[in-house]
Amino acid sequence: MKRLPLLLGLLGAGWMALAIQIVAVRAIFFTNYIGYRTALMLPQIGREIPLWQDVWIFNSWLVLTSAIEWALIGFVIQFAVRKISR
């Protein structure tokens, strides 16, 4: 139970990497809405970077935010189980 957030974070990162590979835009949008919307705003920061770096940063941001979201879900589940078991 202690490793649940870590495992869910790794699972979330793996899922997002797989979704990016198969170009499942709707799946990315529904499972990582916050990461997708903030990644769309990344080019508006004002830096001029090459397109390949922009795509790399976009994909990395999606994987990172997906891992964080799934880890947070793991923490919530862990907290709920501990509260209920008392």
PDB file with SEQRES, HELIX, SHEET and CRYST1 records, atoms N, CA, C and O in Angstrom:
SEQRES   1 A   86  MET LYS ARG LEU PRO LEU LEU LEU GLY LEU LEU GLY ALA          
SEQRES   2 A   86  GLY TRP MET ALA LEU ALA ILE GLN ILE VAL ALA VAL ARG          
SEQRES   3 A   86  ALA ILE PHE PHE THR ASN TYR ILE GLY TYR ARG THR ALA          
SEQRES   4 A   86  LEU MET LEU PRO GLN ILE GLY ARG GLU ILE PRO LEU TRP          
SEQRES   5 A   86  GLN ASP VAL TRP ILE PHE ASN SER TRP LEU VAL LEU THR          
SEQRES   6 A   86  SER ALA ILE GLU TRP ALA LEU ILE GLY PHE VAL ILE GLN          
SEQRES   7 A   86  PHE ALA VAL ARG LYS ILE SER ARG                              
HELIX    1 AA1 LEU A    4  GLN A   21  1                                  18    
HELIX    2 AA2 VAL A   25  THR A   31  1                                   7    
HELIX    3 AA3 TYR A   33  MET A   41  1                                   9    
HELIX    4 AA4 LEU A   42  ILE A   45  5                                   4    
HELIX    5 AA5 LEU A   51  SER A   85  1                                  35    
CRYST1    1.000    1.000    1.000  90.00  90.00  90.00 P 1           1          
ATOM      1  N   MET A   1       0.818  -1.195   0.000  1.00  0.00           N  
ATOM      2  CA  MET A   1       0.000   0.000   0.000  1.00  0.00           C  
ATOM      3  C   MET A   1       0.866   1.266   0.000  1.00  0.00           C  
ATOM      4  O   MET A   1       0.452   2.306  -0.512  1.00  0.00           O  
ATOM      5  N   LYS A   2       2.073   1.170   0.578  1.00  0.00           N  
ATOM      6  CA  LYS A   2       2.945   2.336   0.623  1.00  0.00           C  
ATOM      7  C   LYS A   2       3.408   2.751  -0.772  1.00  0.00           C  
ATOM      8  O   LYS A   2       3.649   3.932  -1.019  1.00  0.00           O  
ATOM      9  N   ARG A   3       3.530   1.805  -1.665  1.00  0.00           N  
ATOM     10  CA  ARG A   3       4.047   2.090  -2.999  1.00  0.00           C  
ATOM     11  C   ARG A   3       2.953   2.389  -4.021  1.00  0.00           C  
ATOM     12  O   ARG A   3       3.248   2.546  -5.206  1.00  0.00           O  
ATOM     13  N   LEU A   4       1.729   2.467  -3.596  1.00  0.00           N  
ATOM     14  CA  LEU A   4       0.623   2.704  -4.519  1.00  0.00           C  
ATOM     15  C   LEU A   4       0.779   4.000  -5.313  1.00  0.00           C  
ATOM     16  O   LEU A   4       0.597   3.969  -6.530  1.00  0.00           O  
ATOM     17  N   PRO A   5       1.108   5.146  -4.691  1.00  0.00           N  
ATOM     18  CA  PRO A   5       1.282   6.373  -5.483  1.00  0.00           C  
ATOM     19  C   PRO A   5       2.408   6.252  -6.518  1.00  0.00           C  
ATOM     20  O   PRO A   5       2.277   6.736  -7.642  1.00  0.00           O  
ATOM     21  N   LEU A   6       3.509   5.606  -6.132  1.00  0.00           N  
ATOM     22  CA  LEU A   6       4.617   5.428  -7.062  1.00  0.00           C  
ATOM     23  C   LEU A   6       4.201   4.546  -8.238  1.00  0.00           C  
ATOM     24  O   LEU A   6       4.488   4.863  -9.393  1.00  0.00           O  
ATOM     25  N   LEU A   7       3.533   3.452  -7.941  1.00  0.00           N  
ATOM     26  CA  LEU A   7       3.107   2.546  -9.000  1.00  0.00           C  
ATOM     27  C   LEU A   7       2.084   3.196  -9.924  1.00  0.00           C  
ATOM     28  O   LEU A   7       2.150   3.040 -11.143  1.00  0.00           O  
ATOM     29  N   LEU A   8       1.136   3.927  -9.337  1.00  0.00           N  
ATOM     30  CA  LEU A   8       0.153   4.612 -10.172  1.00  0.00           C  
ATOM     31  C   LEU A   8       0.794   5.737 -10.992  1.00  0.00           C  
ATOM     32  O   LEU A   8       0.380   5.991 -12.123  1.00  0.00           O  
ATOM     33  N   GLY A   9       1.789   6.403 -10.432  1.00  0.00           N  
ATOM     34  CA  GLY A   9       2.514   7.430 -11.188  1.00  0.00           C  
ATOM     35  C   GLY A   9       3.249   6.831 -12.379  1.00  0.00           C  
ATOM     36  O   GLY A   9       3.218   7.385 -13.478  1.00  0.00           O  
ATOM     37  N   LEU A  10       3.902   5.710 -12.161  1.00  0.00           N  
ATOM     38  CA  LEU A  10       4.581   5.027 -13.269  1.00  0.00           C  
ATOM     39  C   LEU A  10       3.583   4.515 -14.300  1.00  0.00           C  
ATOM     40  O   LEU A  10       3.832   4.575 -15.504  1.00  0.00           O  
ATOM     41  N   LEU A  11       2.456   4.012 -13.816  1.00  0.00           N  
ATOM     42  CA  LEU A  11       1.408   3.543 -14.721  1.00  0.00           C  
ATOM     43  C   LEU A  11       0.850   4.708 -15.551  1.00  0.00           C  
ATOM     44  O   LEU A  11       0.620   4.563 -16.752  1.00  0.00           O  
ATOM     45  N   GLY A  12       0.637   5.848 -14.914  1.00  0.00           N  
ATOM     46  CA  GLY A  12       0.145   7.027 -15.625  1.00  0.00           C  
ATOM     47  C   GLY A  12       1.134   7.527 -16.670  1.00  0.00           C  
ATOM     48  O   GLY A  12       0.738   7.911 -17.770  1.00  0.00           O  
ATOM     49  N   ALA A  13       2.425   7.524 -16.325  1.00  0.00           N  
ATOM     50  CA  ALA A  13       3.439   7.945 -17.291  1.00  0.00           C  
ATOM     51  C   ALA A  13       3.512   6.962 -18.456  1.00  0.00           C  
ATOM     52  O   ALA A  13       3.638   7.370 -19.611  1.00  0.00           O  
ATOM     53  N   GLY A  14       3.433   5.679 -18.154  1.00  0.00           N  
ATOM     54  CA  GLY A  14       3.449   4.665 -19.213  1.00  0.00           C  
ATOM     55  C   GLY A  14       2.231   4.767 -20.110  1.00  0.00           C  
ATOM     56  O   GLY A  14       2.336   4.644 -21.330  1.00  0.00           O  
ATOM     57  N   TRP A  15       1.072   4.991 -19.503  1.00  0.00           N  
ATOM     58  CA  TRP A  15      -0.153   5.135 -20.279  1.00  0.00           C  
ATOM     59  C   TRP A  15      -0.060   6.338 -21.220  1.00  0.00           C  
ATOM     60  O   TRP A  15      -0.453   6.253 -22.384  1.00  0.00           O  
ATOM     61  N   MET A  16       0.458   7.451 -20.716  1.00  0.00           N  
ATOM     62  CA  MET A  16       0.542   8.641 -21.560  1.00  0.00           C  
ATOM     63  C   MET A  16       1.561   8.445 -22.679  1.00  0.00           C  
ATOM     64  O   MET A  16       1.337   8.895 -23.803  1.00  0.00           O  
ATOM     65  N   ALA A  17       2.672   7.783 -22.388  1.00  0.00           N  
ATOM     66  CA  ALA A  17       3.650   7.500 -23.440  1.00  0.00           C  
ATOM     67  C   ALA A  17       3.031   6.618 -24.520  1.00  0.00           C  
ATOM     68  O   ALA A  17       3.262   6.836 -25.710  1.00  0.00           O  
ATOM     69  N   LEU A  18       2.251   5.632 -24.112  1.00  0.00           N  
ATOM     70  CA  LEU A  18       1.567   4.767 -25.074  1.00  0.00           C  
ATOM     71  C   LEU A  18       0.529   5.550 -25.876  1.00  0.00           C  
ATOM     72  O   LEU A  18       0.434   5.381 -27.091  1.00  0.00           O  
ATOM     73  N   ALA A  19      -0.237   6.391 -25.220  1.00  0.00           N  
ATOM     74  CA  ALA A  19      -1.253   7.193 -25.910  1.00  0.00           C  
ATOM     75  C   ALA A  19      -0.606   8.151 -26.902  1.00  0.00           C  
ATOM     76  O   ALA A  19      -1.166   8.398 -27.970  1.00  0.00           O  
ATOM     77  N   ILE A  20       0.554   8.691 -26.572  1.00  0.00           N  
ATOM     78  CA  ILE A  20       1.268   9.582 -27.498  1.00  0.00           C  
ATOM     79  C   ILE A  20       1.767   8.781 -28.689  1.00  0.00           C  
ATOM     80  O   ILE A  20       1.695   9.253 -29.824  1.00  0.00           O  
ATOM     81  N   GLN A  21       2.268   7.584 -28.448  1.00  0.00           N  
ATOM     82  CA  GLN A  21       2.775   6.757 -29.540  1.00  0.00           C  
ATOM     83  C   GLN A  21       1.696   6.385 -30.538  1.00  0.00           C  
ATOM     84  O   GLN A  21       1.945   6.372 -31.743  1.00  0.00           O  
ATOM     85  N   ILE A  22       0.497   6.081 -30.051  1.00  0.00           N  
ATOM     86  CA  ILE A  22      -0.582   5.678 -30.958  1.00  0.00           C  
ATOM     87  C   ILE A  22      -1.448   6.860 -31.382  1.00  0.00           C  
ATOM     88  O   ILE A  22      -2.457   6.683 -32.064  1.00  0.00           O  
ATOM     89  N   VAL A  23      -1.054   8.062 -30.977  1.00  0.00           N  
ATOM     90  CA  VAL A  23      -1.713   9.314 -31.332  1.00  0.00           C  
ATOM     91  C   VAL A  23      -3.209   9.257 -30.988  1.00  0.00           C  
ATOM     92  O   VAL A  23      -4.065   9.515 -31.834  1.00  0.00           O  
ATOM     93  N   ALA A  24      -3.492   8.922 -29.756  1.00  0.00           N  
ATOM     94  CA  ALA A  24      -4.867   8.868 -29.259  1.00  0.00           C  
ATOM     95  C   ALA A  24      -5.208  10.203 -28.597  1.00  0.00           C  
ATOM     96  O   ALA A  24      -5.197  10.325 -27.372  1.00  0.00           O  
ATOM     97  N   VAL A  25      -5.506  11.186 -29.420  1.00  0.00           N  
ATOM     98  CA  VAL A  25      -5.709  12.543 -28.921  1.00  0.00           C  
ATOM     99  C   VAL A  25      -6.900  12.626 -27.969  1.00  0.00           C  
ATOM    100  O   VAL A  25      -6.829  13.314 -26.951  1.00  0.00           O  
ATOM    101  N   ARG A  26      -7.974  11.946 -28.284  1.00  0.00           N  
ATOM    102  CA  ARG A  26      -9.139  11.991 -27.385  1.00  0.00           C  
ATOM    103  C   ARG A  26      -8.828  11.338 -26.046  1.00  0.00           C  
ATOM    104  O   ARG A  26      -9.256  11.837 -25.005  1.00  0.00           O  
ATOM    105  N   ALA A  27      -8.099  10.242 -26.054  1.00  0.00           N  
ATOM    106  CA  ALA A  27      -7.719   9.589 -24.803  1.00  0.00           C  
ATOM    107  C   ALA A  27      -6.807  10.488 -23.984  1.00  0.00           C  
ATOM    108  O   ALA A  27      -6.941  10.562 -22.762  1.00  0.00           O  
ATOM    109  N   ILE A  28      -5.888  11.165 -24.641  1.00  0.00           N  
ATOM    110  CA  ILE A  28      -5.002  12.106 -23.945  1.00  0.00           C  
ATOM    111  C   ILE A  28      -5.826  13.242 -23.353  1.00  0.00           C  
ATOM    112  O   ILE A  28      -5.613  13.641 -22.208  1.00  0.00           O  
ATOM    113  N   PHE A  29      -6.764  13.758 -24.133  1.00  0.00           N  
ATOM    114  CA  PHE A  29      -7.598  14.875 -23.684  1.00  0.00           C  
ATOM    115  C   PHE A  29      -8.432  14.496 -22.469  1.00  0.00           C  
ATOM    116  O   PHE A  29      -8.515  15.272 -21.517  1.00  0.00           O  
ATOM    117  N   PHE A  30      -9.051  13.316 -22.481  1.00  0.00           N  
ATOM    118  CA  PHE A  30      -9.934  12.923 -21.382  1.00  0.00           C  
ATOM    119  C   PHE A  30      -9.179  12.474 -20.137  1.00  0.00           C  
ATOM    120  O   PHE A  30      -9.636  12.734 -19.024  1.00  0.00           O  
ATOM    121  N   THR A  31      -8.048  11.813 -20.289  1.00  0.00           N  
ATOM    122  CA  THR A  31      -7.344  11.305 -19.109  1.00  0.00           C  
ATOM    123  C   THR A  31      -6.363  12.308 -18.513  1.00  0.00           C  
ATOM    124  O   THR A  31      -5.953  12.156 -17.362  1.00  0.00           O  
ATOM    125  N   ASN A  32      -5.983  13.322 -19.269  1.00  0.00           N  
ATOM    126  CA  ASN A  32      -5.020  14.299 -18.766  1.00  0.00           C  
ATOM    127  C   ASN A  32      -5.407  15.692 -19.264  1.00  0.00           C  
ATOM    128  O   ASN A  32      -4.624  16.360 -19.940  1.00  0.00           O  
ATOM    129  N   TYR A  33      -6.605  16.115 -18.925  1.00  0.00           N  
ATOM    130  CA  TYR A  33      -7.126  17.393 -19.414  1.00  0.00           C  
ATOM    131  C   TYR A  33      -6.242  18.562 -18.990  1.00  0.00           C  
ATOM    132  O   TYR A  33      -5.914  19.423 -19.807  1.00  0.00           O  
ATOM    133  N   ILE A  34      -5.860  18.592 -17.728  1.00  0.00           N  
ATOM    134  CA  ILE A  34      -5.059  19.713 -17.220  1.00  0.00           C  
ATOM    135  C   ILE A  34      -3.710  19.783 -17.935  1.00  0.00           C  
ATOM    136  O   ILE A  34      -3.276  20.857 -18.351  1.00  0.00           O  
ATOM    137  N   GLY A  35      -3.061  18.649 -18.073  1.00  0.00           N  
ATOM    138  CA  GLY A  35      -1.774  18.624 -18.767  1.00  0.00           C  
ATOM    139  C   GLY A  35      -1.892  19.003 -20.228  1.00  0.00           C  
ATOM    140  O   GLY A  35      -1.029  19.696 -20.768  1.00  0.00           O  
ATOM    141  N   TYR A  36      -2.954  18.552 -20.867  1.00  0.00           N  
ATOM    142  CA  TYR A  36      -3.161  18.865 -22.287  1.00  0.00           C  
ATOM    143  C   TYR A  36      -3.401  20.358 -22.481  1.00  0.00           C  
ATOM    144  O   TYR A  36      -2.801  20.978 -23.359  1.00  0.00           O  
ATOM    145  N   ARG A  37      -4.272  20.931 -21.668  1.00  0.00           N  
ATOM    146  CA  ARG A  37      -4.576  22.361 -21.822  1.00  0.00           C  
ATOM    147  C   ARG A  37      -3.363  23.236 -21.491  1.00  0.00           C  
ATOM    148  O   ARG A  37      -3.121  24.230 -22.175  1.00  0.00           O  
ATOM    149  N   THR A  38      -2.604  22.887 -20.462  1.00  0.00           N  
ATOM    150  CA  THR A  38      -1.421  23.692 -20.141  1.00  0.00           C  
ATOM    151  C   THR A  38      -0.324  23.484 -21.178  1.00  0.00           C  
ATOM    152  O   THR A  38       0.440  24.409 -21.455  1.00  0.00           O  
ATOM    153  N   ALA A  39      -0.230  22.288 -21.758  1.00  0.00           N  
ATOM    154  CA  ALA A  39       0.772  22.052 -22.801  1.00  0.00           C  
ATOM    155  C   ALA A  39       0.452  22.855 -24.057  1.00  0.00           C  
ATOM    156  O   ALA A  39       1.359  23.271 -24.778  1.00  0.00           O  
ATOM    157  N   LEU A  40      -0.822  23.071 -24.319  1.00  0.00           N  
ATOM    158  CA  LEU A  40      -1.179  23.907 -25.467  1.00  0.00           C  
ATOM    159  C   LEU A  40      -0.750  25.351 -25.249  1.00  0.00           C  
ATOM    160  O   LEU A  40      -0.528  26.076 -26.219  1.00  0.00           O  
ATOM    161  N   MET A  41      -0.628  25.787 -23.994  1.00  0.00           N  
ATOM    162  CA  MET A  41      -0.212  27.152 -23.703  1.00  0.00           C  
ATOM    163  C   MET A  41       1.299  27.318 -23.673  1.00  0.00           C  
ATOM    164  O   MET A  41       1.780  28.450 -23.624  1.00  0.00           O  
ATOM    165  N   LEU A  42       2.059  26.241 -23.701  1.00  0.00           N  
ATOM    166  CA  LEU A  42       3.516  26.344 -23.618  1.00  0.00           C  
ATOM    167  C   LEU A  42       4.136  27.181 -24.737  1.00  0.00           C  
ATOM    168  O   LEU A  42       5.052  27.953 -24.454  1.00  0.00           O  
ATOM    169  N   PRO A  43       3.689  27.072 -25.992  1.00  0.00           N  
ATOM    170  CA  PRO A  43       4.296  27.927 -27.026  1.00  0.00           C  
ATOM    171  C   PRO A  43       4.048  29.412 -26.811  1.00  0.00           C  
ATOM    172  O   PRO A  43       4.747  30.232 -27.406  1.00  0.00           O  
ATOM    173  N   GLN A  44       3.094  29.783 -25.995  1.00  0.00           N  
ATOM    174  CA  GLN A  44       2.789  31.192 -25.770  1.00  0.00           C  
ATOM    175  C   GLN A  44       3.730  31.839 -24.759  1.00  0.00           C  
ATOM    176  O   GLN A  44       3.583  33.017 -24.433  1.00  0.00           O  
ATOM    177  N   ILE A  45       4.691  31.072 -24.267  1.00  0.00           N  
ATOM    178  CA  ILE A  45       5.643  31.619 -23.292  1.00  0.00           C  
ATOM    179  C   ILE A  45       6.470  32.721 -23.925  1.00  0.00           C  
ATOM    180  O   ILE A  45       6.875  33.659 -23.238  1.00  0.00           O  
ATOM    181  N   GLY A  46       6.730  32.627 -25.226  1.00  0.00           N  
ATOM    182  CA  GLY A  46       7.423  33.707 -25.901  1.00  0.00           C  
ATOM    183  C   GLY A  46       8.779  33.321 -26.455  1.00  0.00           C  
ATOM    184  O   GLY A  46       9.429  34.147 -27.095  1.00  0.00           O  
ATOM    185  N   ARG A  47       9.225  32.105 -26.235  1.00  0.00           N  
ATOM    186  CA  ARG A  47      10.513  31.689 -26.770  1.00  0.00           C  
ATOM    187  C   ARG A  47      10.325  31.152 -28.183  1.00  0.00           C  
ATOM    188  O   ARG A  47       9.324  30.499 -28.479  1.00  0.00           O  
ATOM    189  N   GLU A  48      11.272  31.425 -29.034  1.00  0.00           N  
ATOM    190  CA  GLU A  48      11.270  30.841 -30.374  1.00  0.00           C  
ATOM    191  C   GLU A  48      12.143  29.598 -30.336  1.00  0.00           C  
ATOM    192  O   GLU A  48      13.365  29.687 -30.222  1.00  0.00           O  
ATOM    193  N   ILE A  49      11.514  28.458 -30.430  1.00  0.00           N  
ATOM    194  CA  ILE A  49      12.258  27.196 -30.425  1.00  0.00           C  
ATOM    195  C   ILE A  49      11.879  26.416 -31.674  1.00  0.00           C  
ATOM    196  O   ILE A  49      10.797  26.613 -32.226  1.00  0.00           O  
ATOM    197  N   PRO A  50      12.762  25.534 -32.122  1.00  0.00           N  
ATOM    198  CA  PRO A  50      12.448  24.719 -33.302  1.00  0.00           C  
ATOM    199  C   PRO A  50      11.243  23.811 -33.042  1.00  0.00           C  
ATOM    200  O   PRO A  50      10.922  23.499 -31.896  1.00  0.00           O  
ATOM    201  N   LEU A  51      10.589  23.398 -34.116  1.00  0.00           N  
ATOM    202  CA  LEU A  51       9.381  22.591 -34.013  1.00  0.00           C  
ATOM    203  C   LEU A  51       9.644  21.264 -33.311  1.00  0.00           C  
ATOM    204  O   LEU A  51       8.823  20.826 -32.505  1.00  0.00           O  
ATOM    205  N   TRP A  52      10.784  20.608 -33.601  1.00  0.00           N  
ATOM    206  CA  TRP A  52      11.039  19.309 -32.978  1.00  0.00           C  
ATOM    207  C   TRP A  52      11.200  19.447 -31.470  1.00  0.00           C  
ATOM    208  O   TRP A  52      10.808  18.547 -30.728  1.00  0.00           O  
ATOM    209  N   GLN A  53      11.770  20.560 -31.002  1.00  0.00           N  
ATOM    210  CA  GLN A  53      11.874  20.775 -29.567  1.00  0.00           C  
ATOM    211  C   GLN A  53      10.513  21.079 -28.972  1.00  0.00           C  
ATOM    212  O   GLN A  53      10.227  20.668 -27.848  1.00  0.00           O  
ATOM    213  N   ASP A  54       9.676  21.785 -29.698  1.00  0.00           N  
ATOM    214  CA  ASP A  54       8.332  22.090 -29.230  1.00  0.00           C  
ATOM    215  C   ASP A  54       7.528  20.805 -29.031  1.00  0.00           C  
ATOM    216  O   ASP A  54       6.836  20.658 -28.024  1.00  0.00           O  
ATOM    217  N   VAL A  55       7.614  19.889 -29.970  1.00  0.00           N  
ATOM    218  CA  VAL A  55       6.906  18.613 -29.863  1.00  0.00           C  
ATOM    219  C   VAL A  55       7.468  17.800 -28.705  1.00  0.00           C  
ATOM    220  O   VAL A  55       6.714  17.170 -27.962  1.00  0.00           O  
ATOM    221  N   TRP A  56       8.786  17.811 -28.548  1.00  0.00           N  
ATOM    222  CA  TRP A  56       9.422  17.062 -27.460  1.00  0.00           C  
ATOM    223  C   TRP A  56       8.993  17.613 -26.104  1.00  0.00           C  
ATOM    224  O   TRP A  56       8.691  16.842 -25.193  1.00  0.00           O  
ATOM    225  N   ILE A  57       8.961  18.921 -25.960  1.00  0.00           N  
ATOM    226  CA  ILE A  57       8.539  19.552 -24.706  1.00  0.00           C  
ATOM    227  C   ILE A  57       7.060  19.262 -24.439  1.00  0.00           C  
ATOM    228  O   ILE A  57       6.680  18.962 -23.307  1.00  0.00           O  
ATOM    229  N   PHE A  58       6.229  19.351 -25.473  1.00  0.00           N  
ATOM    230  CA  PHE A  58       4.797  19.063 -25.351  1.00  0.00           C  
ATOM    231  C   PHE A  58       4.572  17.644 -24.851  1.00  0.00           C  
ATOM    232  O   PHE A  58       3.819  17.431 -23.901  1.00  0.00           O  
ATOM    233  N   ASN A  59       5.224  16.670 -25.486  1.00  0.00           N  
ATOM    234  CA  ASN A  59       5.063  15.266 -25.089  1.00  0.00           C  
ATOM    235  C   ASN A  59       5.612  15.011 -23.683  1.00  0.00           C  
ATOM    236  O   ASN A  59       4.999  14.285 -22.900  1.00  0.00           O  
ATOM    237  N   SER A  60       6.744  15.595 -23.369  1.00  0.00           N  
ATOM    238  CA  SER A  60       7.318  15.418 -22.028  1.00  0.00           C  
ATOM    239  C   SER A  60       6.400  15.990 -20.960  1.00  0.00           C  
ATOM    240  O   SER A  60       6.222  15.393 -19.899  1.00  0.00           O  
ATOM    241  N   TRP A  61       5.821  17.146 -21.245  1.00  0.00           N  
ATOM    242  CA  TRP A  61       4.895  17.772 -20.300  1.00  0.00           C  
ATOM    243  C   TRP A  61       3.682  16.885 -20.067  1.00  0.00           C  
ATOM    244  O   TRP A  61       3.226  16.745 -18.932  1.00  0.00           O  
ATOM    245  N   LEU A  62       3.154  16.281 -21.133  1.00  0.00           N  
ATOM    246  CA  LEU A  62       2.006  15.394 -20.998  1.00  0.00           C  
ATOM    247  C   LEU A  62       2.343  14.181 -20.135  1.00  0.00           C  
ATOM    248  O   LEU A  62       1.550  13.792 -19.277  1.00  0.00           O  
ATOM    249  N   VAL A  63       3.507  13.584 -20.354  1.00  0.00           N  
ATOM    250  CA  VAL A  63       3.910  12.411 -19.566  1.00  0.00           C  
ATOM    251  C   VAL A  63       4.111  12.801 -18.109  1.00  0.00           C  
ATOM    252  O   VAL A  63       3.675  12.080 -17.212  1.00  0.00           O  
ATOM    253  N   LEU A  64       4.762  13.924 -17.865  1.00  0.00           N  
ATOM    254  CA  LEU A  64       5.017  14.367 -16.487  1.00  0.00           C  
ATOM    255  C   LEU A  64       3.721  14.673 -15.740  1.00  0.00           C  
ATOM    256  O   LEU A  64       3.540  14.234 -14.604  1.00  0.00           O  
ATOM    257  N   THR A  65       2.828  15.418 -16.367  1.00  0.00           N  
ATOM    258  CA  THR A  65       1.578  15.759 -15.679  1.00  0.00           C  
ATOM    259  C   THR A  65       0.689  14.539 -15.474  1.00  0.00           C  
ATOM    260  O   THR A  65      -0.029  14.458 -14.478  1.00  0.00           O  
ATOM    261  N   SER A  66       0.728  13.597 -16.400  1.00  0.00           N  
ATOM    262  CA  SER A  66      -0.046  12.375 -16.225  1.00  0.00           C  
ATOM    263  C   SER A  66       0.486  11.575 -15.038  1.00  0.00           C  
ATOM    264  O   SER A  66      -0.293  11.052 -14.241  1.00  0.00           O  
ATOM    265  N   ALA A  67       1.807  11.481 -14.921  1.00  0.00           N  
ATOM    266  CA  ALA A  67       2.390  10.765 -13.790  1.00  0.00           C  
ATOM    267  C   ALA A  67       2.018  11.438 -12.470  1.00  0.00           C  
ATOM    268  O   ALA A  67       1.706  10.756 -11.494  1.00  0.00           O  
ATOM    269  N   ILE A  68       2.049  12.745 -12.434  1.00  0.00           N  
ATOM    270  CA  ILE A  68       1.706  13.474 -11.208  1.00  0.00           C  
ATOM    271  C   ILE A  68       0.235  13.274 -10.857  1.00  0.00           C  
ATOM    272  O   ILE A  68      -0.100  13.040  -9.696  1.00  0.00           O  
ATOM    273  N   GLU A  69      -0.643  13.366 -11.855  1.00  0.00           N  
ATOM    274  CA  GLU A  69      -2.078  13.186 -11.584  1.00  0.00           C  
ATOM    275  C   GLU A  69      -2.373  11.792 -11.046  1.00  0.00           C  
ATOM    276  O   GLU A  69      -3.124  11.652 -10.081  1.00  0.00           O  
ATOM    277  N   TRP A  70      -1.800  10.767 -11.649  1.00  0.00           N  
ATOM    278  CA  TRP A  70      -2.047   9.396 -11.192  1.00  0.00           C  
ATOM    279  C   TRP A  70      -1.427   9.144  -9.821  1.00  0.00           C  
ATOM    280  O   TRP A  70      -1.986   8.395  -9.021  1.00  0.00           O  
ATOM    281  N   ALA A  71      -0.273   9.764  -9.539  1.00  0.00           N  
ATOM    282  CA  ALA A  71       0.320   9.631  -8.208  1.00  0.00           C  
ATOM    283  C   ALA A  71      -0.576  10.287  -7.160  1.00  0.00           C  
ATOM    284  O   ALA A  71      -0.739   9.754  -6.062  1.00  0.00           O  
ATOM    285  N   LEU A  72      -1.157  11.439  -7.492  1.00  0.00           N  
ATOM    286  CA  LEU A  72      -2.079  12.095  -6.567  1.00  0.00           C  
ATOM    287  C   LEU A  72      -3.317  11.239  -6.315  1.00  0.00           C  
ATOM    288  O   LEU A  72      -3.821  11.187  -5.193  1.00  0.00           O  
ATOM    289  N   ILE A  73      -3.801  10.575  -7.344  1.00  0.00           N  
ATOM    290  CA  ILE A  73      -4.921   9.651  -7.165  1.00  0.00           C  
ATOM    291  C   ILE A  73      -4.510   8.520  -6.219  1.00  0.00           C  
ATOM    292  O   ILE A  73      -5.301   8.093  -5.379  1.00  0.00           O  
ATOM    293  N   GLY A  74      -3.283   8.041  -6.355  1.00  0.00           N  
ATOM    294  CA  GLY A  74      -2.776   7.008  -5.447  1.00  0.00           C  
ATOM    295  C   GLY A  74      -2.723   7.489  -4.009  1.00  0.00           C  
ATOM    296  O   GLY A  74      -3.060   6.741  -3.091  1.00  0.00           O  
ATOM    297  N   PHE A  75      -2.301   8.742  -3.802  1.00  0.00           N  
ATOM    298  CA  PHE A  75      -2.279   9.298  -2.447  1.00  0.00           C  
ATOM    299  C   PHE A  75      -3.685   9.411  -1.866  1.00  0.00           C  
ATOM    300  O   PHE A  75      -3.893   9.141  -0.683  1.00  0.00           O  
ATOM    301  N   VAL A  76      -4.647   9.807  -2.690  1.00  0.00           N  
ATOM    302  CA  VAL A  76      -6.030   9.925  -2.222  1.00  0.00           C  
ATOM    303  C   VAL A  76      -6.576   8.553  -1.842  1.00  0.00           C  
ATOM    304  O   VAL A  76      -7.226   8.409  -0.807  1.00  0.00           O  
ATOM    305  N   ILE A  77      -6.316   7.550  -2.667  1.00  0.00           N  
ATOM    306  CA  ILE A  77      -6.764   6.183  -2.355  1.00  0.00           C  
ATOM    307  C   ILE A  77      -6.114   5.694  -1.072  1.00  0.00           C  
ATOM    308  O   ILE A  77      -6.774   5.105  -0.216  1.00  0.00           O  
ATOM    309  N   GLN A  78      -4.819   5.941  -0.944  1.00  0.00           N  
ATOM    310  CA  GLN A  78      -4.092   5.536   0.260  1.00  0.00           C  
ATOM    311  C   GLN A  78      -4.673   6.215   1.494  1.00  0.00           C  
ATOM    312  O   GLN A  78      -4.865   5.566   2.522  1.00  0.00           O  
ATOM    313  N   PHE A  79      -4.955   7.510   1.408  1.00  0.00           N  
ATOM    314  CA  PHE A  79      -5.539   8.242   2.520  1.00  0.00           C  
ATOM    315  C   PHE A  79      -6.918   7.685   2.877  1.00  0.00           C  
ATOM    316  O   PHE A  79      -7.228   7.499   4.054  1.00  0.00           O  
ATOM    317  N   ALA A  80      -7.741   7.420   1.866  1.00  0.00           N  
ATOM    318  CA  ALA A  80      -9.090   6.912   2.107  1.00  0.00           C  
ATOM    319  C   ALA A  80      -9.053   5.529   2.772  1.00  0.00           C  
ATOM    320  O   ALA A  80      -9.836   5.245   3.679  1.00  0.00           O  
ATOM    321  N   VAL A  81      -8.158   4.696   2.319  1.00  0.00           N  
ATOM    322  CA  VAL A  81      -8.054   3.355   2.920  1.00  0.00           C  
ATOM    323  C   VAL A  81      -7.612   3.446   4.368  1.00  0.00           C  
ATOM    324  O   VAL A  81      -8.128   2.725   5.223  1.00  0.00           O  
ATOM    325  N   ARG A  82      -6.666   4.322   4.649  1.00  0.00           N  
ATOM    326  CA  ARG A  82      -6.208   4.483   6.039  1.00  0.00           C  
ATOM    327  C   ARG A  82      -7.300   5.065   6.926  1.00  0.00           C  
ATOM    328  O   ARG A  82      -7.434   4.662   8.081  1.00  0.00           O  
ATOM    329  N   LYS A  83      -8.078   6.002   6.404  1.00  0.00           N  
ATOM    330  CA  LYS A  83      -9.170   6.599   7.191  1.00  0.00           C  
ATOM    331  C   LYS A  83     -10.254   5.578   7.465  1.00  0.00           C  
ATOM    332  O   LYS A  83     -10.783   5.515   8.575  1.00  0.00           O  
ATOM    333  N   ILE A  84     -10.590   4.781   6.472  1.00  0.00           N  
ATOM    334  CA  ILE A  84     -11.653   3.792   6.630  1.00  0.00           C  
ATOM    335  C   ILE A  84     -11.220   2.659   7.530  1.00  0.00           C  
ATOM    336  O   ILE A  84     -12.038   2.128   8.281  1.00  0.00           O  
ATOM    337  N   SER A  85      -9.962   2.275   7.479  1.00  0.00           N  
ATOM    338  CA  SER A  85      -9.494   1.133   8.277  1.00  0.00           C  
ATOM    339  C   SER A  85      -9.360   1.445   9.761  1.00  0.00           C  
ATOM    340  O   SER A  85      -9.201   0.518  10.555  1.00  0.00           O  
ATOM    341  N   ARG A  86      -9.415   2.695  10.164  1.00  0.00           N  
ATOM    342  CA  ARG A  86      -9.284   3.052  11.585  1.00  0.00           C  
ATOM    343  C   ARG A  86     -10.513   2.779  12.329  1.00  0.00           C  
ATOM    344  O   ARG A  86     -10.571   3.022  13.534  1.00  0.00           O  
TER     345      ARG A  86                                                      
END                                                                             
